Amino acid sequence: QVQLVESGGGLVQAGGSLRLSCAGSGRTFSTYGVGWFRQAPGKEREFVAAVAWNLSDARTYYADSVKGRFAISRDNAKNTVYLQMNSLQPDDTAVYYCAARPPGRWSWTRTNDYDYWGQGTQVTVSS
């Protein structure tokens, strides 16, 4: 079993920045990749970014809509993944979720390839 807890959401003006954290726990967490997704009211949950977890594999993945503005990183010692969000826009307003992906899954961007989810943290960007 893997547990995930997000933090760091809040209200920010357009052009501002926030850093989200995803703290993971559980015996097998160190073998999982971690992704961030978001869901705005009335919309489907969408992929934002992901990072492979293995020490020998530092690959990262981003949705086109956040490339160049968001950065995902990990701190293996703290079992924590971060999402640094810069140049935030009102369209970034959503509940942000982190999720854990077991090794060997086919996709990094599909929700179905992630087995464990956090409770979500609200990000609101005002214009």
Disulfide bonds with the S-S distance in Angstrom:
Cys22-Cys98 2.13
